[in-house]
Amino acid sequence: MKLLLHTCCAPCSVQCVEALRAEDIRPDLFWYNPNIHPYTEYKARRDTLVQFTTDEGLDLHMEDDYGLRTFIAGVYPHFENRSDGEIPGEGPPDVTGSPRCAVCYRLRLDKTAAYAAAHGYDCFSTTLLISPYQKHDLIREVAEGMAGKYGVQFFYRDFRPGFREGQKQARERGFYMQKYCGCIFSEEERYLGKRE
């Protein structure tokens, strides 16, 4: 089976790759994460993933696009059309309860499924499925939609049972360990002490 595994970071990849190898599947990894901000965070996660794939002898395909504007425009479609940065309506919206996670998943999984279909992969999956902090059912729903859109199978696995062990192994290997999901809104929530 030729599987393309979208990956958000090296720490989340450790146990996903191990679980897949236990099923005799050697995934190729795919980096596309326009949601990760600021650039220093993006670079730290990307470079750590490059180190991981090199250490593991895995193939890594990269859409290396620091996508601040892509992500913001997706979350707030009219954002780029305003010189003052305000959203039409009653001023800047409250991000709490916004559909930002769905937009984020769609951006990344659309690109992953398209790449998988264009490059002869049988299926695709994502390391997002290991995090207990992500919206698991929404990830699956979005991924299945992208599978239908591009005619490539979505390979579902609930990797969450391996999350703590993967984090432990990543720390032991000296990987950069992020403190928030990746988007500027999750970073804000980290400092405000709340999680959506």
N, C-alpha and C positions, 0 to 999 in steps of 0.2 A: 504494500500500500504506500502510495506517495502522498505524504501529508505535509501541508504547509501550516506551521504553527505561528500565528500572530503572537508577538511577545511585547509586553509592556516594560519589562525590565529583567535583569538577570536573576534577582532573588526569587521572583515569581516563576521563572523558567526552570529552576533547579529540579523541583519535584515533578513538574509537568513532564519534563524530558525523561526523568527517571521512571515515572509511571508508564509512559509510552514505550520506553525501552523494555520494560517488564512484559509488554504485549508484543515484543519483537517489531516495534515500529521505530524507525529512525527518522524523526521529523527534520525538515528544513525549517529554519526560523525566519520570521519576517518582521522587520522593524518599520512601523509607520505609526507615529504618535504625535499628531499635531496639537494635542491637548496639553502637552507637558510644558509648563512655564515656571520660572523664567528660563532664559537660554542656558544659564549655568546648570540648572536642574536637568534640562534636556540633555546637555552634553555629558553630565556625570552618568546618567542612566544609559545613554547610548554607548559610551566608552566602556562601561562595565559589562554591558552585553557583548560587545566585541571581544573583550577579554574572556568571558565565559565560553562563547562559541569557539574561540581559538583553543582554549584549554580542553574543551570537550570534543574537538574535531568535527564540529557541526557546520553545515553550510548556512550562511546568513545572507539574506537578501534585504537590502535597505532602500526605503524611500526616505532618504535623509532630508526631510523638509521641516524646518522649524516653523510650524504653522500657526503662529499667533493669530494672524488675520483670518485664516481659514476657520479656525476654531471659534473665534469670537463672532464672525459672520454667520456661522452655523447656529450658534446659540441665540444670537440677536440679528436676524436676517437684515435689518435695516441699518445696522451699525456703521458699515462702510460708507453709506450714503450721507452720513451726517458729519459735517465739519466740526461740530461742537461735542461729538461723542455721545450725545443724548439720544435716547430712543423715542421715536414718535409716540405721543400719548401723554402720560402724566409724569414725565421725567424718567430718570433711571429706574429700571425695574428692580424689585427685590429678587435676588437669585434663589432664595429659599423656595423650594417646591417647583423650580423651573425644570423644563425638560432637558436640561443640559446633559445629563447622563445618557439619555437616549440619543441625542445628537452626537455625543462623543463616540458611543458604540457604533452608530451608523457610519460615521466618518471612517473609523478604523477598520471595521469589518467589511464595508463596501470595498475599500482599497484591497484588503486581503483576499476577498472572494474573487475580485476581478483579476488580481495577480495570479491566483491559483488556477483559474479557468484559462487564462492566457498562456500559462507556462506548463500545462499538462499535468497538474496535480489531480489526484483522485478526490481529495477532500481538504478541508481546512478546519482549524480550531483556533483557540485563543487561550493564553495564560491568564486572561481575566477571570476565567472560571475557577481559579484557585483561591481567589481572595474572598474571605468572609465579609469584606467591607463593600464589595461590588453588588450590583443588583442582578443576581444570578439569573432569575427568570427572564428579565428584560434582555440580558445578553443573549440568552438562548433564542428568544423570540426574534431579535434583530438578526442574528446569525442565520437562522432558518429562512428568514426573508431574503437575505443576500444569497443564500444557496439557491433559492428558486430563481432569483434575478439573473444569476450568472450560470446556472446549470452545473454547479459543482456541489458535491455533498458537504454538509456540515457534520463534522465528527464531534459528537457530544461526549464529554466526560465531566463528571463532577470531581474536580481535583481538590476540592476544599479539605478533605481529610488529611492531605499532605502539607497543608499550609505552614503549620508551626515547625515541622521538621525541615521544610525547605528554607524557612527563615533562619533556623539554627545553622544549617549547613552553609548558607550564604554568609552569615556572620563569621563562621569558622574559616571561610575562604577569603575573608577580608573584602568582600564586595561592598560597594557603596549601598547603603540602606536608606531609602527615601522615607520621609516622615509624613507624606500625604499622597493622595491619589495621583495628582499630577497637574490638574487644572488650577488656575488662579483662585477659583472659588473654593476648592477644597483646601488650598493653602490658607485662605482667609478663615475658613471654619476651624482649621487646626489652631490658629492663634486665638480665635474666639472661644475655643473649647467646646465646639459642638460638631456633630457629624450628621449630615443629611441622611 
